[in-house]
Amino acid sequence: MELRALRYFVTVADELHFGRAAERLHIAQPAVSRQIAALERELGVRLFDRSPRRVRLTEAGQRVLGTAREALAAVDRVRLTARAGVLRIGTGAGQFAARLERGIDALRERAGFDVVLVDLPPAARLNAVRQGDADLALVRGVQAAPGLRVLPAWTEPVFAVVSARHPAADRPVVRVADLAGGELRIPSGDTVALRAAGLEGRAGRPAGTARDTVVEVGSDPRGWTVLPADQVAEIRSARVRAIPLEPPATVTGSVVVPVELPGECAAAHTAAFGDRPAAT
């Protein structure tokens, strides 16, 4: 018996509506229906009476509900005990450095714990949270993910990054069209900035990490790439220039947490890694 099926069952029992349960779980309604049907087959009982107008628990469903809640609570207690004092954060190599430092400091003010950073590509970060291998993840450009809560936390501009010898290096702003004569470098694993700048699917030279991409751009007077502000802030090379795009482009960053995480904890994570309020 899968814990996922029990979680779906409890959520439907709470909502008494498959559509609302699916919204709360951030998955498609047919997936919820399939899991409930599979659980009913496995248990050999019908858990819900369904009609076009309403959903209600059967007597068997009412009996199963209390035990299902106890089982899920027990699993959560085991997980908390096993990793007490440790917060595992899914991130990307060379990404979010300043934001991570601020967020970790903010969370430590609330409770003391050790932090473990798990460097993974974006899709693998989501799976790590979904499977319980990470407690939260930071991602860009993700609006929804099945079985997870995606909480928008910050917005950052996208910059063109060119060699200091590029003809556009001294411009206050630059259009993508002005860079078309050079070779676009495409960082591996994270193309959110390219999508924001309207470059998704455009031919270019595949590169490595953002740091490797910057090194390549710095060595090519006509080469260029686009990066979000958090990654631009980590550039330490005098061989490149970061230039705002015209028209401006932005990406949204989010904190991704399990659906069962209490709302207070989810809000604290979002606030910790979000944009700081502007000084007044």
Phi and psi restraints in degrees (value plus and minus 20) as a CYANA .aco file:
   2 GLU   PHI    -105.6   -65.6
   2 GLU   PSI     118.1   158.1
   3 LEU   PHI     -82.1   -42.1
   3 LEU   PSI     -52.6   -12.6
   4 ARG   PHI     -78.2   -38.2
   4 ARG   PSI     -61.8   -21.8
   5 ALA   PHI     -83.6   -43.6
   5 ALA   PSI     -59.6   -19.6
   6 LEU   PHI     -84.2   -44.2
   6 LEU   PSI     -61.1   -21.1
   7 ARG   PHI     -83.4   -43.4
   7 ARG   PSI     -61.7   -21.7
   8 TYR   PHI     -83.3   -43.3
   8 TYR   PSI     -61.8   -21.8
   9 PHE   PHI     -81.7   -41.7
   9 PHE   PSI     -66.0   -26.0
  10 VAL   PHI     -84.4   -44.4
  10 VAL   PSI     -58.9   -18.9
  11 THR   PHI     -85.4   -45.4
  11 THR   PSI     -64.1   -24.1
  12 VAL   PHI     -83.6   -43.6
  12 VAL   PSI     -59.1   -19.1
  13 ALA   PHI     -83.9   -43.9
  13 ALA   PSI     -55.2   -15.2
  14 ASP   PHI     -88.8   -48.8
  14 ASP   PSI     -62.0   -22.0
  15 GLU   PHI    -108.7   -68.7
  15 GLU   PSI     -46.9    -6.9
  16 LEU   PHI      29.9    69.9
  16 LEU   PSI      21.2    61.2
  17 HIS   PHI    -184.6  -144.6
  17 HIS   PSI      99.9   139.9
  18 PHE   PHI     -87.3   -47.3
  18 PHE   PSI     -56.8   -16.8
  19 GLY   PHI     -85.2   -45.2
  19 GLY   PSI     -66.0   -26.0
  20 ARG   PHI     -86.5   -46.5
  20 ARG   PSI     -57.3   -17.3
  21 ALA   PHI     -81.9   -41.9
  21 ALA   PSI     -62.1   -22.1
  22 ALA   PHI     -82.7   -42.7
  22 ALA   PSI     -61.4   -21.4
  23 GLU   PHI     -82.7   -42.7
  23 GLU   PSI     -62.2   -22.2
  24 ARG   PHI     -85.7   -45.7
  24 ARG   PSI     -53.7   -13.7
  25 LEU   PHI    -106.4   -66.4
  25 LEU   PSI     -28.4    11.6
  26 HIS   PHI      41.0    81.0
  26 HIS   PSI      22.5    62.5
  27 ILE   PHI    -156.8  -116.8
  27 ILE   PSI     150.7   190.7
  28 ALA   PHI     -94.6   -54.6
  28 ALA   PSI     126.3   166.3
  29 GLN   PHI     -79.0   -39.0
  29 GLN   PSI     -60.6   -20.6
  30 PRO   PHI     -77.7   -37.7
  30 PRO   PSI     -52.7   -12.7
  31 ALA   PHI     -86.0   -46.0
  31 ALA   PSI     -57.9   -17.9
  32 VAL   PHI     -85.1   -45.1
  32 VAL   PSI     -66.2   -26.2
  33 SER   PHI     -80.4   -40.4
  33 SER   PSI     -60.9   -20.9
  34 ARG   PHI     -84.2   -44.2
  34 ARG   PSI     -63.2   -23.2
  35 GLN   PHI     -85.4   -45.4
  35 GLN   PSI     -60.2   -20.2
  36 ILE   PHI     -86.0   -46.0
  36 ILE   PSI     -62.3   -22.3
  37 ALA   PHI     -82.1   -42.1
  37 ALA   PSI     -60.9   -20.9
  38 ALA   PHI     -86.0   -46.0
  38 ALA   PSI     -58.1   -18.1
  39 LEU   PHI     -86.3   -46.3
  39 LEU   PSI     -61.1   -21.1
  40 GLU   PHI     -82.7   -42.7
  40 GLU   PSI     -61.2   -21.2
  41 ARG   PHI     -83.8   -43.8
  41 ARG   PSI     -61.8   -21.8
  42 GLU   PHI     -86.0   -46.0
  42 GLU   PSI     -59.9   -19.9
  43 LEU   PHI    -102.3   -62.3
  43 LEU   PSI     -39.8     0.2
  44 GLY   PHI      55.2    95.2
  44 GLY   PSI       2.6    42.6
  45 VAL   PHI    -158.9  -118.9
  45 VAL   PSI     138.8   178.8
  46 ARG   PHI    -112.9   -72.9
  46 ARG   PSI     106.4   146.4
  47 LEU   PHI    -111.9   -71.9
  47 LEU   PSI     -48.6    -8.6
  48 PHE   PHI    -151.6  -111.6
  48 PHE   PSI     122.8   162.8
  49 ASP   PHI    -113.1   -73.1
  49 ASP   PSI     103.7   143.7
  50 ARG   PHI    -133.0   -93.0
  50 ARG   PSI     117.3   157.3
  51 SER   PHI    -162.3  -122.3
  51 SER   PSI     144.8   184.8
  52 PRO   PHI     -78.2   -38.2
  52 PRO   PSI     -42.6    -2.6
  53 ARG   PHI    -121.3   -81.3
  53 ARG   PSI     -46.4    -6.4
  54 ARG   PHI    -177.3  -137.3
  54 ARG   PSI     142.1   182.1
  55 VAL   PHI    -144.6  -104.6
  55 VAL   PSI     112.5   152.5
  56 ARG   PHI    -161.9  -121.9
  56 ARG   PSI     133.8   173.8
  57 LEU   PHI     -90.3   -50.3
  57 LEU   PSI     120.3   160.3
  58 THR   PHI     -98.4   -58.4
  58 THR   PSI     154.8   194.8
  59 GLU   PHI     -81.3   -41.3
  59 GLU   PSI     -61.0   -21.0
  60 ALA   PHI     -83.8   -43.8
  60 ALA   PSI     -60.0   -20.0
  61 GLY   PHI     -81.6   -41.6
  61 GLY   PSI     -59.8   -19.8
  62 GLN   PHI     -84.1   -44.1
  62 GLN   PSI     -58.3   -18.3
  63 ARG   PHI     -87.3   -47.3
  63 ARG   PSI     -60.2   -20.2
  64 VAL   PHI     -91.5   -51.5
  64 VAL   PSI     -51.3   -11.3
  65 LEU   PHI     -77.9   -37.9
  65 LEU   PSI     -68.2   -28.2
  66 GLY   PHI     -81.3   -41.3
  66 GLY   PSI     -62.1   -22.1
  67 THR   PHI     -87.7   -47.7
  67 THR   PSI     -57.7   -17.7
  68 ALA   PHI     -83.7   -43.7
  68 ALA   PSI     -62.1   -22.1
  69 ARG   PHI     -82.1   -42.1
  69 ARG   PSI     -62.2   -22.2
  70 GLU   PHI     -83.0   -43.0
  70 GLU   PSI     -60.8   -20.8
  71 ALA   PHI     -84.4   -44.4
  71 ALA   PSI     -64.2   -24.2
  72 LEU   PHI     -86.5   -46.5
  72 LEU   PSI     -60.1   -20.1
  73 ALA   PHI     -82.6   -42.6
  73 ALA   PSI     -59.7   -19.7
  74 ALA   PHI     -84.2   -44.2
  74 ALA   PSI     -62.0   -22.0
  75 VAL   PHI     -82.6   -42.6
  75 VAL   PSI     -63.2   -23.2
  76 ASP   PHI     -82.6   -42.6
  76 ASP   PSI     -58.1   -18.1
  77 ARG   PHI     -85.7   -45.7
  77 ARG   PSI     -59.6   -19.6
  78 VAL   PHI     -81.7   -41.7
  78 VAL   PSI     -65.5   -25.5
  79 ARG   PHI     -82.8   -42.8
  79 ARG   PSI     -64.1   -24.1
  80 LEU   PHI     -83.9   -43.9
  80 LEU   PSI     -60.7   -20.7
  81 THR   PHI     -85.0   -45.0
  81 THR   PSI     -62.0   -22.0
  82 ALA   PHI     -85.6   -45.6
  82 ALA   PSI     -54.4   -14.4
  83 ARG   PHI    -139.5   -99.5
  83 ARG   PSI      12.2    52.2
  84 ALA   PHI     -77.5   -37.5
  84 ALA   PSI     112.2   152.2
  85 GLY   PHI      60.8   100.8
  85 GLY   PSI     -14.2    25.8
  86 VAL   PHI    -145.0  -105.0
  86 VAL   PSI     110.0   150.0
  87 LEU   PHI    -135.4   -95.4
  87 LEU   PSI      98.6   138.6
  88 ARG   PHI    -120.0   -80.0
  88 ARG   PSI     101.1   141.1
  89 ILE   PHI    -134.9   -94.9
  89 ILE   PSI     102.5   142.5
  90 GLY   PHI    -100.8   -60.8
  90 GLY   PSI     107.2   147.2
  91 THR   PHI    -165.5  -125.5
  91 THR   PSI    -196.0  -156.0
  92 GLY   PHI    -136.9   -96.9
  92 GLY   PSI     128.8   168.8
  93 ALA   PHI     -78.1   -38.1
  93 ALA   PSI     104.6   144.6
  94 GLY   PHI      54.0    94.0
  94 GLY   PSI      -6.4    33.6
  95 GLN   PHI    -133.8   -93.8
  95 GLN   PSI     133.2   173.2
  96 PHE   PHI      42.6    82.6
  96 PHE   PSI       0.2    40.2
  97 ALA   PHI     -75.2   -35.2
  97 ALA   PSI     -75.4   -35.4
  98 ALA   PHI     -86.1   -46.1
  98 ALA   PSI     -58.4   -18.4
  99 ARG   PHI     -86.1   -46.1
  99 ARG   PSI     -59.1   -19.1
 100 LEU   PHI     -83.0   -43.0
 100 LEU   PSI     -64.2   -24.2
 101 GLU   PHI     -80.8   -40.8
 101 GLU   PSI     -66.1   -26.1
 102 ARG   PHI     -83.8   -43.8
 102 ARG   PSI     -64.3   -24.3
 103 GLY   PHI     -85.5   -45.5
 103 GLY   PSI     -62.7   -22.7
 104 ILE   PHI     -83.6   -43.6
 104 ILE   PSI     -62.7   -22.7
 105 ASP   PHI     -81.4   -41.4
 105 ASP   PSI     -61.6   -21.6
 106 ALA   PHI     -84.6   -44.6
 106 ALA   PSI     -62.0   -22.0
 107 LEU   PHI     -90.6   -50.6
 107 LEU   PSI     -53.7   -13.7
 108 ARG   PHI     -88.4   -48.4
 108 ARG   PSI     -43.8    -3.8
 109 GLU   PHI     -87.0   -47.0
 109 GLU   PSI     -46.3    -6.3
 110 ARG   PHI    -105.1   -65.1
 110 ARG   PSI     -58.0   -18.0
 111 ALA   PHI    -180.3  -140.3
 111 ALA   PSI     119.6   159.6
 112 GLY   PHI     -98.7   -58.7
 112 GLY   PSI     114.3   154.3
 113 PHE   PHI    -182.4  -142.4
 113 PHE   PSI     144.7   184.7
 114 ASP   PHI    -111.9   -71.9
 114 ASP   PSI     130.7   170.7
 115 VAL   PHI    -135.1   -95.1
 115 VAL   PSI     114.4   154.4
 116 VAL   PHI    -139.5   -99.5
 116 VAL   PSI     100.4   140.4
 117 LEU   PHI    -112.1   -72.1
 117 LEU   PSI     110.1   150.1
 118 VAL   PHI    -132.4   -92.4
 118 VAL   PSI      86.3   126.3
 119 ASP   PHI    -104.0   -64.0
 119 ASP   PSI      97.0   137.0
 120 LEU   PHI    -166.3  -126.3
 120 LEU   PSI     135.7   175.7
 121 PRO   PHI     -82.7   -42.7
 121 PRO   PSI     141.0   181.0
 122 PRO   PHI     -72.9   -32.9
 122 PRO   PSI     -69.2   -29.2
 123 ALA   PHI     -84.0   -44.0
 123 ALA   PSI     -58.8   -18.8
 124 ALA   PHI     -88.6   -48.6
 124 ALA   PSI     -50.6   -10.6
 125 ARG   PHI     -81.1   -41.1
 125 ARG   PSI     -64.9   -24.9
 126 LEU   PHI     -82.5   -42.5
 126 LEU   PSI     -63.7   -23.7
 127 ASN   PHI     -83.4   -43.4
 127 ASN   PSI     -55.9   -15.9
 128 ALA   PHI     -82.7   -42.7
 128 ALA   PSI     -61.9   -21.9
 129 VAL   PHI     -87.9   -47.9
 129 VAL   PSI     -62.5   -22.5
 130 ARG   PHI     -81.5   -41.5
 130 ARG   PSI     -57.6   -17.6
 131 GLN   PHI    -111.8   -71.8
 131 GLN   PSI     -19.8    20.2
 132 GLY   PHI      64.3   104.3
 132 GLY   PSI      -7.9    32.1
 133 ASP   PHI    -109.0   -69.0
 133 ASP   PSI     -28.3    11.7
 134 ALA   PHI    -162.3  -122.3
 134 ALA   PSI     129.7   169.7
 135 ASP   PHI    -107.0   -67.0
 135 ASP   PSI     -48.2    -8.2
 136 LEU   PHI    -179.5  -139.5
 136 LEU   PSI     145.9   185.9
 137 ALA   PHI    -162.1  -122.1
 137 ALA   PSI     131.5   171.5
 138 LEU   PHI    -125.8   -85.8
 138 LEU   PSI     110.4   150.4
 139 VAL   PHI    -161.6  -121.6
 139 VAL   PSI     142.4   182.4
 140 ARG   PHI    -138.3   -98.3
 140 ARG   PSI     124.9   164.9
 141 GLY   PHI      51.8    91.8
 141 GLY   PSI      -6.8    33.2
 142 VAL   PHI    -120.8   -80.8
 142 VAL   PSI     103.9   143.9
 143 GLN   PHI    -116.7   -76.7
 143 GLN   PSI     -53.4   -13.4
 144 ALA   PHI    -175.7  -135.7
 144 ALA   PSI     133.9   173.9
 145 ALA   PHI    -169.2  -129.2
 145 ALA   PSI     107.3   147.3
 146 PRO   PHI     -74.8   -34.8
 146 PRO   PSI     111.6   151.6
 147 GLY   PHI      56.6    96.6
 147 GLY   PSI     -12.0    28.0
 148 LEU   PHI    -153.2  -113.2
 148 LEU   PSI     141.1   181.1
 149 ARG   PHI    -124.3   -84.3
 149 ARG   PSI     101.6   141.6
 150 VAL   PHI    -124.6   -84.6
 150 VAL   PSI      93.7   133.7
 151 LEU   PHI    -133.2   -93.2
 151 LEU   PSI      82.1   122.1
 152 PRO   PHI     -75.4   -35.4
 152 PRO   PSI     111.9   151.9
 153 ALA   PHI    -147.5  -107.5
 153 ALA   PSI     -46.2    -6.2
 154 TRP   PHI    -176.1  -136.1
 154 TRP   PSI     142.7   182.7
 155 THR   PHI    -149.6  -109.6
 155 THR   PSI     115.8   155.8
 156 GLU   PHI    -155.7  -115.7
 156 GLU   PSI     124.2   164.2
 157 PRO   PHI     -92.1   -52.1
 157 PRO   PSI     140.0   180.0
 158 VAL   PHI    -126.7   -86.7
 158 VAL   PSI     117.1   157.1
 159 PHE   PHI    -136.4   -96.4
 159 PHE   PSI     129.8   169.8
 160 ALA   PHI    -103.1   -63.1
 160 ALA   PSI     117.2   157.2
 161 VAL   PHI    -137.9   -97.9
 161 VAL   PSI     101.2   141.2
 162 VAL   PHI    -149.9  -109.9
 162 VAL   PSI     144.7   184.7
 163 SER   PHI     -84.6   -44.6
 163 SER   PSI     129.0   169.0
 164 ALA   PHI     -82.8   -42.8
 164 ALA   PSI     -35.9     4.1
 165 ARG   PHI    -117.0   -77.0
 165 ARG   PSI     -17.7    22.3
 166 HIS   PHI     -88.7   -48.7
 166 HIS   PSI     125.2   165.2
 167 PRO   PHI     -78.3   -38.3
 167 PRO   PSI     -44.5    -4.5
 168 ALA   PHI    -116.1   -76.1
 168 ALA   PSI     -14.6    25.4
 169 ALA   PHI     -80.0   -40.0
 169 ALA   PSI     -50.1   -10.1
 170 ASP   PHI    -118.6   -78.6
 170 ASP   PSI     -11.9    28.1
 171 ARG   PHI     -98.4   -58.4
 171 ARG   PSI     127.7   167.7
 172 PRO   PHI     -93.5   -53.5
 172 PRO   PSI     -50.2   -10.2
 173 VAL   PHI    -163.6  -123.6
 173 VAL   PSI     142.1   182.1
 174 VAL   PHI    -165.7  -125.7
 174 VAL   PSI     124.6   164.6
 175 ARG   PHI    -114.2   -74.2
 175 ARG   PSI     129.9   169.9
 176 VAL   PHI     -77.7   -37.7
 176 VAL   PSI     -58.1   -18.1
 177 ALA   PHI     -80.4   -40.4
 177 ALA   PSI     -50.2   -10.2
 178 ASP   PHI     -91.2   -51.2
 178 ASP   PSI     -36.0     4.0
 179 LEU   PHI    -122.0   -82.0
 179 LEU   PSI     -21.5    18.5
 180 ALA   PHI     -83.0   -43.0
 180 ALA   PSI     -43.1    -3.1
 181 GLY   PHI     -94.9   -54.9
 181 GLY   PSI     -35.9     4.1
 182 GLY   PHI    -117.2   -77.2
 182 GLY   PSI    -199.9  -159.9
 183 GLU   PHI    -116.0   -76.0
 183 GLU   PSI     103.2   143.2
 184 LEU   PHI     -96.4   -56.4
 184 LEU   PSI     107.6   147.6
 185 ARG   PHI    -114.7   -74.7
 185 ARG   PSI     113.3   153.3
 186 ILE   PHI    -133.0   -93.0
 186 ILE   PSI      87.1   127.1
 187 PRO   PHI     -81.3   -41.3
 187 PRO   PSI     125.6   165.6
 188 SER   PHI     -99.6   -59.6
 188 SER   PSI     125.0   165.0
 189 GLY   PHI      66.0   106.0
 189 GLY   PSI     -41.1    -1.1
 190 ASP   PHI    -165.6  -125.6
 190 ASP   PSI      79.3   119.3
 191 THR   PHI    -128.4   -88.4
 191 THR   PSI       0.1    40.1
 192 VAL   PHI     -81.6   -41.6
 192 VAL   PSI     -62.3   -22.3
 193 ALA   PHI     -84.8   -44.8
 193 ALA   PSI     -57.8   -17.8
 194 LEU   PHI     -81.6   -41.6
 194 LEU   PSI     -62.7   -22.7
 195 ARG   PHI     -83.9   -43.9
 195 ARG   PSI     -62.4   -22.4
 196 ALA   PHI     -83.4   -43.4
 196 ALA   PSI     -52.5   -12.5
 197 ALA   PHI    -108.4   -68.4
 197 ALA   PSI     -15.2    24.8
 198 GLY   PHI      57.0    97.0
 198 GLY   PSI       4.8    44.8
 199 LEU   PHI    -130.0   -90.0
 199 LEU   PSI     -16.0    24.0
 200 GLU   PHI     -81.1   -41.1
 200 GLU   PSI     112.2   152.2
 201 GLY   PHI      65.1   105.1
 201 GLY   PSI     -23.8    16.2
 202 ARG   PHI     -95.1   -55.1
 202 ARG   PSI     121.1   161.1
 203 ALA   PHI     -85.9   -45.9
 203 ALA   PSI     120.6   160.6
 204 GLY   PHI    -189.4  -149.4
 204 GLY   PSI     159.2   199.2
 205 ARG   PHI    -111.2   -71.2
 205 ARG   PSI     100.1   140.1
 206 PRO   PHI     -80.9   -40.9
 206 PRO   PSI     117.8   157.8
 207 ALA   PHI    -142.6  -102.6
 207 ALA   PSI    -195.0  -155.0
 208 GLY   PHI    -113.5   -73.5
 208 GLY   PSI    -150.9  -110.9
 209 THR   PHI     -86.9   -46.9
 209 THR   PSI     150.0   190.0
 210 ALA   PHI     -78.4   -38.4
 210 ALA   PSI     -58.1   -18.1
 211 ARG   PHI     -84.5   -44.5
 211 ARG   PSI     -63.8   -23.8
 212 ASP   PHI     -84.7   -44.7
 212 ASP   PSI     -57.8   -17.8
 213 THR   PHI     -81.9   -41.9
 213 THR   PSI     -62.4   -22.4
 214 VAL   PHI     -81.8   -41.8
 214 VAL   PSI     -60.5   -20.5
 215 VAL   PHI     -81.7   -41.7
 215 VAL   PSI     -63.3   -23.3
 216 GLU   PHI     -84.5   -44.5
 216 GLU   PSI     -63.9   -23.9
 217 VAL   PHI     -81.6   -41.6
 217 VAL   PSI     -61.3   -21.3
 218 GLY   PHI     -82.7   -42.7
 218 GLY   PSI     -43.4    -3.4
 219 SER   PHI    -113.6   -73.6
 219 SER   PSI     -22.3    17.7
 220 ASP   PHI    -143.2  -103.2
 220 ASP   PSI      90.6   130.6
 221 PRO   PHI     -79.7   -39.7
 221 PRO   PSI     -37.4     2.6
 222 ARG   PHI    -133.3   -93.3
 222 ARG   PSI     -23.4    16.6
 223 GLY   PHI     -96.7   -56.7
 223 GLY   PSI     137.8   177.8
 224 TRP   PHI    -180.7  -140.7
 224 TRP   PSI     143.7   183.7
 225 THR   PHI    -172.5  -132.5
 225 THR   PSI     158.1   198.1
 226 VAL   PHI    -148.8  -108.8
 226 VAL   PSI     120.3   160.3
 227 LEU   PHI    -161.2  -121.2
 227 LEU   PSI     129.5   169.5
 228 PRO   PHI     -93.1   -53.1
 228 PRO   PSI     142.0   182.0
 229 ALA   PHI     -78.3   -38.3
 229 ALA   PSI     -59.1   -19.1
 230 ASP   PHI     -79.0   -39.0
 230 ASP   PSI     -57.9   -17.9
 231 GLN   PHI     -98.1   -58.1
 231 GLN   PSI     -53.9   -13.9
 232 VAL   PHI     -81.5   -41.5
 232 VAL   PSI     -58.1   -18.1
 233 ALA   PHI     -83.3   -43.3
 233 ALA   PSI     -41.2    -1.2
 234 GLU   PHI    -109.1   -69.1
 234 GLU   PSI     -24.5    15.5
 235 ILE   PHI     -90.5   -50.5
 235 ILE   PSI     108.2   148.2
 236 ARG   PHI    -136.3   -96.3
 236 ARG   PSI      -9.4    30.6
 237 SER   PHI    -115.8   -75.8
 237 SER   PSI     116.3   156.3
 238 ALA   PHI    -105.4   -65.4
 238 ALA   PSI     -19.4    20.6
 239 ARG   PHI    -108.2   -68.2
 239 ARG   PSI     -23.8    16.2
 240 VAL   PHI    -150.0  -110.0
 240 VAL   PSI     142.9   182.9
 241 ARG   PHI    -148.4  -108.4
 241 ARG   PSI     119.7   159.7
 242 ALA   PHI    -125.4   -85.4
 242 ALA   PSI     105.5   145.5
 243 ILE   PHI    -145.2  -105.2
 243 ILE   PSI     111.8   151.8
 244 PRO   PHI     -80.0   -40.0
 244 PRO   PSI     125.6   165.6
 245 LEU   PHI    -105.0   -65.0
 245 LEU   PSI     130.2   170.2
 246 GLU   PHI    -148.7  -108.7
 246 GLU   PSI      96.9   136.9
 247 PRO   PHI     -89.2   -49.2
 247 PRO   PSI     137.0   177.0
 248 PRO   PHI     -81.5   -41.5
 248 PRO   PSI     127.2   167.2
 249 ALA   PHI    -148.9  -108.9
 249 ALA   PSI     124.3   164.3
 250 THR   PHI    -155.7  -115.7
 250 THR   PSI     139.4   179.4
 251 VAL   PHI    -147.2  -107.2
 251 VAL   PSI     131.4   171.4
 252 THR   PHI    -123.0   -83.0
 252 THR   PSI     111.9   151.9
 253 GLY   PHI    -123.6   -83.6
 253 GLY   PSI     125.6   165.6
 254 SER   PHI    -155.2  -115.2
 254 SER   PSI     134.3   174.3
 255 VAL   PHI    -118.8   -78.8
 255 VAL   PSI     108.0   148.0
 256 VAL   PHI    -130.1   -90.1
 256 VAL   PSI     107.8   147.8
 257 VAL   PHI    -153.9  -113.9
 257 VAL   PSI     143.5   183.5
 258 PRO   PHI     -84.8   -44.8
 258 PRO   PSI     131.0   171.0
 259 VAL   PHI     -83.5   -43.5
 259 VAL   PSI     -48.3    -8.3
 260 GLU   PHI    -105.3   -65.3
 260 GLU   PSI     -22.7    17.3
 261 LEU   PHI     -83.7   -43.7
 261 LEU   PSI     110.4   150.4
 262 PRO   PHI     -74.6   -34.6
 262 PRO   PSI     125.7   165.7
 263 GLY   PHI     -77.5   -37.5
 263 GLY   PSI     -56.9   -16.9
 264 GLU   PHI     -83.6   -43.6
 264 GLU   PSI     -61.3   -21.3
 265 CYS   PHI     -87.5   -47.5
 265 CYS   PSI     -62.7   -22.7
 266 ALA   PHI     -80.5   -40.5
 266 ALA   PSI     -62.1   -22.1
 267 ALA   PHI     -85.4   -45.4
 267 ALA   PSI     -58.4   -18.4
 268 ALA   PHI     -85.2   -45.2
 268 ALA   PSI     -61.3   -21.3
 269 HIS   PHI     -83.9   -43.9
 269 HIS   PSI     -64.1   -24.1
 270 THR   PHI     -82.5   -42.5
 270 THR   PSI     -64.1   -24.1
 271 ALA   PHI     -85.5   -45.5
 271 ALA   PSI     -57.6   -17.6
 272 ALA   PHI     -84.3   -44.3
 272 ALA   PSI     -60.6   -20.6
 273 PHE   PHI    -119.5   -79.5
 273 PHE   PSI     -19.5    20.5
 274 GLY   PHI    -100.4   -60.4
 274 GLY   PSI     159.8   199.8
 275 ASP   PHI     -86.7   -46.7
 275 ASP   PSI     121.1   161.1
 276 ARG   PHI     -93.7   -53.7
 276 ARG   PSI     124.7   164.7
 277 PRO   PHI     -80.7   -40.7
 277 PRO   PSI     125.2   165.2
 278 ALA   PHI     -84.9   -44.9
 278 ALA   PSI     122.0   162.0
 279 ALA   PHI     -88.0   -48.0
 279 ALA   PSI     122.7   162.7
